[in-house]
Amino acid sequence: MSQEHADKAGFETRAIHAGYEPDPTTGAVIPPIFATSTYKQDGVGGLRGGYEYSRSANPTRTALEGALAAVEEGERGFAFASGLAAEDTLLRAVCRPGDHVVIPDDAYGGTHRLFDKVEQAWGLAHSPAPVSDVDAVRSAIRPGQTRLVWIETPTNPLLNVGDIEALAAVAHEAGALLVVDNTFASPYLQTPLALGADVALHSTTKYVGGHSDVVGGALVVRDLELAEQVGYHQNAMGAVPGPFDAFLTHRGLKTLGVRMDRHCDNAEAVVEFLSGHEAVTQVIYPGLPEHPGHAVAARQMRRFGGMVSFRVAGGEEQALRLCDRTRVFILGESLGGVESLVEHPGRMTHASVAGTDLEVPADLVRLSVGIETAADLVADLQQALGD
C-alpha cells in the first residue's frame, strides 16, 4: 500500500497492508522470512535495496518497521530484540553521561531496573514523578540537564494515566523529549505521537505480537533527525530481532484491532464482577468513572484496555492464594496475549522495586484479560475468590 493510501486508511487497513507490497516476482501477499545474514552486492558498494548485512537491515524486519510506523502515525519505526533493548538503544542515542531523565514513580520493574542499575552506572540520572500529576513532572525536571520525560500511560501495574498532550508541552518547554511507553494501550487504543509525544515505545512481546510466542520491542518517532540517531544506534548496538521474530510480530500486528476490542469487552465484564465482590477492596481500571485518570483516558484513548488491577481484603496472603487458585487465568508474567494471565506484581514483575519508593502494594493482583469467553473468566475469578 502506498504512503498516500496509508495516510488516509483506517487503523485495521494500515495494520494489514502498510509496510509491504505483494512480492513482484511471486505475488506473495505476506512478507517472506528472509533467513539470511548477508546479501550479494552488485559491485563494491552496489547494494540491492540498501541491504548488505542483516544486523543493519533485513526485508522481513523492514516490513514490520513500516507497519509499526503506520499504525503509530510516525515517520520511522524501529524493531528490537526486546522492549528493554529498545529502551536502552533510545537512551544511548539521545542521552549522555551527566544527563537526566524523569521516569514514572510506578514504572514497570524492568524499566526501573534499567535506569537504576544500568544507566545510572553509565552516568544517567533519573527522578521519579507521578505521571498523573503534570505539576509534579514539571518540578522533577532539571533545567538544562533533563533530556527525556519518560512516561507510561496507563502505568504498570497501577494503571495511572498521564495527559500526553499536557506532558508533551511541559517536556518541550524544558527542551526535553516526551517518550510514551504505549505498551498497555497499544497503537489501536492510543497514538501518542498524534498528541505531541516524540517517541512511542513498545514491548511488542505484549499486545502487538499478541500470542505469547515472540519477544520484541519497538520505537516509533516523528522527527527524521531523531530517526537518524536511533537508526545509527540500532545498527551500532545491534539489539535487533531475527527475521522469524519480526515475521511473528508483524503477523500479530495485523489482528491487533479485532483482538483489542475483545480484550476490552472482556476486561469490562471482569471489572463489573470485581467491583461488586465483597473480597475486593479496590478495582483499578481507567474505564471506571471513579478512576482519577478516567477523563484523560476517555479523551486520549479509544477504549480503556485489557489490563485490570485490584486489591483484596485479605492482604498479601489472599492475593497469593487467589493467584494459586485460578484455572483459566494462567499464573505467569507478561501480558497482552490471547490467553488471560494473573500475577502478583509485588513478588513477580515488580520484585526489583521492593523496598524502594516504587514498591507496589502487597495485596495487589494484576490481570491481563485475554480473549476467551467472558463468562468463563468471571466464573474463574469467582471460584478463586472463594465463592
C-alpha positions in Angstrom: 0.0 0.0 0.0 1.4 3.4 -1.0 2.2 6.0 1.7 -0.6 8.2 0.3 -3.1 5.5 0.8 -1.7 4.5 4.2 -2.1 8.1 5.4 -5.8 8.0 4.5 -6.6 4.4 5.6 -8.2 3.3 8.8 -6.2 1.5 11.6 -7.0 -2.1 10.6 -6.2 -1.4 6.9 -2.9 0.1 7.8 -2.1 -2.7 10.2 -2.7 -5.3 7.5 -1.3 -3.5 4.4 1.3 -0.9 5.4 5.0 -1.6 5.1 4.8 -4.2 2.3 3.7 -4.6 -1.3 2.9 -8.1 -2.7 6.2 -9.6 -3.9 6.7 -8.5 -7.6 8.1 -11.9 -8.6 5.7 -14.3 -6.9 2.8 -12.2 -5.8 3.2 -13.3 -2.2 0.9 -11.2 0.0 2.8 -11.9 3.2 6.4 -10.8 3.7 8.7 -13.8 3.4 11.1 -14.8 6.2 14.4 -13.7 4.8 16.6 -16.1 6.8 19.9 -14.6 5.5 22.7 -12.8 7.3 24.3 -11.2 4.2 23.4 -10.1 0.7 25.1 -10.2 -2.7 26.4 -6.8 -3.8 26.4 -5.7 -7.4 30.0 -4.5 -7.3 31.7 -2.9 -4.3 29.1 -0.7 -2.5 26.4 -1.6 -5.0 23.7 -2.6 -2.6 20.3 -4.0 -3.7 17.6 -2.0 -2.0 20.1 -0.9 0.7 20.7 -4.4 2.1 24.2 -5.5 3.0 24.1 -7.2 6.4 21.0 -8.3 8.4 22.0 -6.5 11.6 21.7 -3.3 9.6 18.5 -4.2 7.8 16.5 -7.3 6.8 13.5 -7.2 4.5 11.3 -9.0 7.0 12.2 -6.5 9.6 11.7 -3.6 7.2 8.1 -4.7 6.6 7.4 -4.8 10.3 9.0 -1.4 10.9 7.0 0.2 8.1 3.8 -1.2 9.6 4.7 0.0 13.1 5.3 3.5 11.8 2.0 3.5 10.0 -0.2 2.4 13.0 1.6 4.8 15.4 1.3 7.6 12.8 5.1 8.3 12.9 7.8 8.8 10.4 10.0 5.9 11.2 9.7 2.6 13.1 12.5 0.5 14.6 12.2 -3.1 15.8 14.3 -4.6 18.5 15.0 -7.9 20.2 13.0 -6.8 23.3 11.3 -3.9 24.8 14.3 -3.2 27.1 16.6 -3.3 24.2 14.5 -0.6 22.6 14.7 1.4 25.8 18.4 1.1 26.2 19.0 2.0 22.5 16.9 5.1 22.8 18.7 6.2 25.9 22.2 5.8 24.4 21.0 7.6 21.2 19.6 10.6 23.0 21.4 10.9 26.3 25.0 11.3 27.5 26.6 10.8 30.9 25.6 13.6 33.2 22.1 13.9 31.6 18.8 13.3 33.5 15.5 11.6 32.8 12.1 11.9 34.6 10.5 8.5 34.9 7.2 7.3 36.4 7.0 6.7 40.1 5.2 3.4 39.4 7.2 2.3 36.3 7.5 -1.2 35.1 10.0 -3.0 37.3 12.3 -3.8 34.3 12.4 -0.2 33.2 13.2 1.0 36.8 16.0 -1.7 37.0 17.4 -0.5 33.7 17.6 3.1 34.9 18.7 2.3 38.5 21.2 -0.5 37.9 22.5 0.0 34.3 22.0 3.6 33.1 22.9 5.2 36.4 26.2 3.4 36.4 26.8 4.9 33.0 26.2 8.4 34.4 22.5 9.0 33.5 20.5 10.3 36.5 16.8 9.8 36.9 14.0 11.1 39.1 10.6 9.5 39.7 7.3 11.5 39.4 3.6 10.6 39.2 2.6 10.6 35.5 -0.9 11.8 36.5 0.4 15.0 38.1 1.6 17.4 35.4 3.0 19.9 38.0 5.0 17.1 39.8 6.5 16.1 36.5 7.4 19.7 35.8 9.0 20.0 39.2 11.1 16.9 38.6 12.7 18.4 35.5 16.2 19.7 36.0 16.6 22.7 33.6 19.5 22.2 31.2 20.0 18.6 32.3 16.8 16.7 31.6 16.8 15.2 28.2 13.7 13.0 28.4 10.4 12.9 30.2 9.5 9.2 30.1 6.0 8.1 30.9 3.9 5.0 30.8 0.1 5.6 30.3 -1.6 3.6 31.6 1.2 2.7 34.0 2.2 -0.8 35.0 0.7 -2.1 37.3 -1.3 0.7 39.0 -2.9 1.9 35.7 -2.3 5.6 36.4 -3.0 7.8 33.4 -0.8 10.6 32.1 -2.1 13.5 30.0 0.1 13.1 26.9 -0.7 16.4 25.3 0.0 18.4 28.6 3.1 16.4 29.4 4.5 17.0 25.9 4.1 20.7 26.4 5.9 20.5 29.7 8.8 18.5 28.2 9.2 20.7 25.2 9.1 23.8 27.3 12.2 22.4 29.1 13.9 21.4 25.9 13.3 17.7 26.5 11.6 15.0 24.5 8.5 13.1 25.6 8.7 9.3 25.5 5.5 7.4 25.9 5.6 3.7 26.7 2.4 2.7 24.8 2.6 -1.0 25.6 -0.5 -1.2 27.8 -2.7 0.8 25.4 -1.3 -0.5 22.1 -1.4 1.6 18.9 -5.0 0.7 18.4 -6.2 2.4 21.6 -3.8 5.3 21.7 -1.5 7.2 19.4 0.9 9.3 21.5 2.7 10.9 18.5 -0.5 12.4 17.3 -0.8 14.0 20.8 2.6 15.6 20.8 4.9 12.9 22.0 8.3 12.5 20.3 8.7 8.7 20.8 6.2 5.8 21.1 7.8 2.8 22.8 6.5 -0.8 22.9 7.3 -4.1 24.2 5.9 -5.8 21.1 6.0 -9.1 23.1 2.7 -7.9 24.5 -0.3 -6.7 22.6 1.4 -6.1 19.2 2.6 -9.7 19.0 -0.4 -10.8 21.0 0.2 -14.6 21.1 2.9 -15.1 23.8 5.2 -16.7 21.2 7.8 -13.9 20.5 9.8 -11.4 22.4 10.4 -8.0 20.9 10.4 -4.2 21.2 9.8 -1.1 19.1 10.4 2.6 18.8 8.4 4.9 16.5 9.5 8.5 16.1 8.0 11.5 14.3 11.2 13.5 13.7 13.6 12.4 10.9 16.7 13.8 12.7 15.8 11.7 15.8 15.2 8.8 13.5 18.7 9.1 12.1 20.1 9.0 15.7 18.0 6.0 16.6 18.8 4.1 13.4 22.5 4.7 13.8 22.4 3.2 17.4 20.1 0.4 16.4 22.8 -0.7 13.9 25.8 0.1 16.2 24.4 -1.6 19.2 22.8 -4.5 17.3 19.9 -5.5 19.6 17.7 -6.4 16.6 15.1 -9.2 16.2 15.8 -12.1 13.8 13.6 -12.5 10.7 11.4 -15.1 12.3 10.7 -12.9 15.3 9.9 -10.0 13.0 7.6 -12.2 11.0 5.7 -13.4 14.1 5.4 -9.8 15.4 4.1 -8.5 12.1 1.6 -11.3 11.9 0.3 -10.4 15.3 0.0 -6.7 14.4 -2.3 -7.5 11.6 -5.0 -8.7 14.0 -4.4 -6.1 16.8 -7.6 -4.2 16.2 -10.0 -7.1 16.5 -8.1 -8.6 19.4 -8.1 -5.3 21.4 -11.9 -5.0 21.0 -12.3 -8.4 22.6 -9.7 -7.7 25.3 -11.7 -4.5 26.2 -15.0 -6.3 26.2 -13.8 -9.0 28.5 -12.0 -6.5 30.8 -15.2 -4.6 31.3 -17.0 -7.8 32.2 -14.3 -8.7 34.7 -14.3 -5.2 36.2 -18.1 -5.3 36.7 -17.8 -8.5 38.6 -14.9 -7.5 40.8 -16.5 -4.1 41.6 -19.4 -5.9 43.3 -17.3 -8.5 45.2 -17.0 -8.2 49.0 -13.5 -9.6 49.0 -12.2 -6.9 46.7 -11.3 -3.6 48.3 -10.4 -1.6 45.2 -10.6 -2.1 41.4 -8.2 -0.1 39.3 -9.3 0.4 35.7 -9.3 3.6 33.7 -12.7 2.8 32.4 -14.3 3.3 35.8 -15.7 6.8 36.3 -14.2 7.0 39.8 -10.7 6.3 38.4 -8.8 9.6 38.8 -7.5 9.4 35.3 -10.8 8.5 33.7 -11.5 11.8 32.0 -8.0 12.0 30.5 -8.1 8.4 29.4 -11.5 8.9 27.8 -10.1 11.8 25.8 -6.9 10.2 24.5 -7.8 6.5 24.3 -10.3 4.8 22.0 -11.2 2.4 24.8 -9.7 1.5 28.2 -7.7 -1.7 27.6 -7.4 -5.2 28.8 -5.3 -4.7 31.9 -7.1 -4.7 35.3 -5.5 -4.5 38.8 -7.3 -4.9 42.1 -6.7 -5.2 45.8 -8.1 -7.9 48.1 -9.4 -7.7 51.6 -7.2 -10.4 53.0 -3.9 -8.7 52.2 -0.9 -10.4 50.6 -1.9 -13.9 51.8 -5.2 -13.8 50.0 -3.7 -12.2 46.9 -1.2 -15.1 46.7 -3.9 -17.6 47.3 -6.1 -16.2 44.5 -3.1 -16.4 42.1 -2.7 -20.0 43.0 -6.4 -20.9 42.6 -7.2 -19.6 39.1 -7.7 -22.2 36.4 -8.5 -20.2 33.3 -6.3 -17.3 34.2 -2.7 -18.7 34.0 -0.2 -17.6 36.7 2.6 -16.0 34.7 4.4 -12.8 33.9 3.9 -10.8 30.8 0.6 -9.6 29.3 -1.2 -8.8 26.2 -1.6 -12.4 24.8 -4.8 -14.0 23.7 -4.8 -16.1 26.9 -5.6 -14.5 30.3 -2.8 -14.2 32.9 -2.8 -13.4 36.6 0.2 -12.3 38.6 1.2 -10.9 41.9 3.3 -7.8 41.0 5.0 -7.4 44.4 6.5 -10.9 44.1 6.8 -11.2 40.3 7.1 -8.4 37.7 7.9 -5.7 40.3 10.1 -7.6 42.7 13.0 -5.5 41.6 11.5 -2.4 43.2 10.7 -3.9 46.6 11.9 -1.7 49.4 12.1 1.4 47.1 9.7 4.3 46.6 8.3 2.4 43.6 7.2 -0.6 45.7 3.7 -1.8 44.8 1.0 -2.8 47.4 1.4 -6.4 48.7 -2.4 -7.0 48.3 -2.3 -6.1 44.6 -3.3 -8.6 41.9 -2.8 -7.8 38.2 -4.8 -9.4 35.4 -4.1 -9.4 31.7 -7.6 -10.2 30.4 -7.5 -12.3 27.3 -10.0 -13.0 24.6 -11.6 -16.2 26.0 -15.3 -16.5 26.7 -16.1 -13.7 29.2 -18.4 -15.8 31.3 -15.6 -18.3 31.8 -13.2 -15.6 33.0 -15.7 -14.3 35.5 -16.5 -17.8 36.8 -12.9 -18.5 37.3 -12.3 -15.4 39.4 -15.5 -16.2 41.4 -14.2 -19.6 42.4 -10.6 -18.2 43.0 -12.0 -15.6 45.4 -13.6 -18.4 47.4 -17.3 -18.3 46.3 
